[in-house]
Amino acid sequence: MSAARDLLFLAHRVPYPPDKGDKIRAYHLLRHLSKHFRVHLGCFADEPEDLRHAQILSELCASTIILPLNRTKAMARGLVGLAFGSSLSEGYFGDSRMTRWVAATVSRVKPESIFVYCSAMAPYAMPYAREHRVLLDMVDVDSEKWHAYSKNAAWPVSPLYARESRALLHLERRAATTFDRSFFVSRAEADAFLAHAPEAAERVGYFQNGVDLDYFKPGRDFSNPFANGCRAIVFVGRMDYRPNVEAVEWFARDILPGIRRHHPGAQFWIVGANPAPRVAALGSNSSVHVTGRVADVRPYLAHAACVVAPLHIARGVQNKMLEAMAMARPVVATPQACEGLSARAGEDVLVAQTAAEFVEAVGVVLTGAADGLGGAARARVEADYDWTRNLAVLDHLFVDAREAQTDGTVSSYPLEPATANHMRVAS
């Protein structure tokens, strides 16, 4: 592809640093596209420290705008929108400054294509879908996440979550039938969406995430962050995110005591930024450690006896699992956390649903009865989660866009065979 073409890239958050789920995928997409396009990036910063990354992003992009987002005002907009029938997510990220910037940029550079990251940003591209090829990466079915929240929340929050689920699904369906192509992170997510939006089947596909296989590489000499004799069971994730909070609470309360009855040296380490008060309170237990933000998660993974993902609400692909697997660590996870992964239960990861099953599975790891698990996990991510291979499908789509321009038609998308390393159409 020629480097002389312009592309508008819209993201709900600053796509850097690649240290958590949504930013990891967005960053690798942006970096890949910047090799072939003059990228014009528009995104929001809902954390002040994100503004510090403007220079790094400017080196990848021809132009950028990072708009500070006041969370209180954004939430107020979202609640007003929800009251009047739109989604809270759409209102949260709805900003007249971004609307003006998008209009000015489209007029100025006349981008060949528009790439939208996250369904909440879809409204910004809607006015231009007739004249521009628009591709949307929804990543996960966010409406399903809110539906799950509604099932686990008490009144009066539960009906609000249910309302957000319905409103967001309406936006997702409208975007999927308006834009040229919408992507998800796995076949499971694409199938979940198409169960509600069969009319979009011809426009929906998916491509898998990847892992930085060199960065998350086992065998390096990382200093041990744990005390001698500690059998560290590690959970990694952002700790103000509700599914993560609920996961570590369940593990610390219902699973860890059973493990320690057989393995007294086992300790639970919760590694991740912004611990919610409920998470911080878990640290009052001497066998539970809450680190907060760490400069590098790799030492914690490298020296972990076991990595766990005890999630009951999980959408898309869990990058925390892929990174642990890339570090050749044995992983025990719920079926929900494994959904969308190509990892084989019992061969690449151990799967546990109940507290008793978790106690048993972690015990298998701690006794050394699963010594080959880490090596198999590393082999799995090498085979299926290479960013270069998994993003190659975008090149085919954009080549097709160029050919469509030359003959004045919009041709169909070339799709790769149904292998683990390419986008497929979800049926």
Number of C-alpha atoms within 10 A of each C-alpha: 12 11 12 9 16 21 26 26 25 27 25 23 24 28 28 22 14 14 17 18 16 20 18 19 24 26 18 21 20 22 15 18 22 19 14 17 23 21 26 24 25 22 22 22 20 19 13 10 8 17 16 11 14 14 11 11 22 15 11 20 22 15 15 19 19 20 17 16 18 14 14 10 11 20 16 14 20 22 21 16 19 21 14 10 14 20 25 28 25 24 19 24 25 20 16 10 9 20 13 11 14 22 14 12 16 19 10 9 14 15 20 19 23 23 24 26 27 22 27 24 23 28 17 21 25 15 11 17 17 12 10 19 22 24 27 26 24 24 26 24 25 23 25 22 19 22 19 19 21 21 12 13 14 10 9 9 13 18 16 19 22 21 22 29 24 19 20 26 23 17 19 24 18 16 26 27 17 19 24 20 22 28 26 26 24 27 23 20 26 29 21 15 25 19 12 12 19 13 13 20 19 17 19 28 25 26 25 28 28 23 22 18 18 9 11 21 17 21 9 11 8 13 11 13 13 15 8 8 8 16 20 25 24 22 29 24 26 23 26 16 13 12 19 26 21 17 18 26 16 16 20 21 12 16 21 22 17 18 22 15 11 13 16 13 14 23 24 26 24 28 23 21 18 16 22 16 11 14 22 18 13 18 17 11 11 9 19 21 19 20 15 18 15 11 8 10 17 20 17 25 30 24 20 23 21 24 27 26 27 29 23 18 19 21 24 26 25 21 22 20 26 25 25 31 31 28 27 26 28 29 27 28 23 22 18 20 24 24 18 19 23 17 20 14 14 12 16 25 22 25 24 21 15 13 18 13 16 25 21 16 21 26 20 14 19 21 11 10 11 18 14 14 20 23 18 21 27 24 16 21 25 17 13 21 23 17 20 14 16 19 21 15 19 17 14 15 16 19 14 16 20 16 13 15 13 9 9 8 10 15 12 13 16 11 14 13 11 10 9 15 23 21 26 22 20 20 13
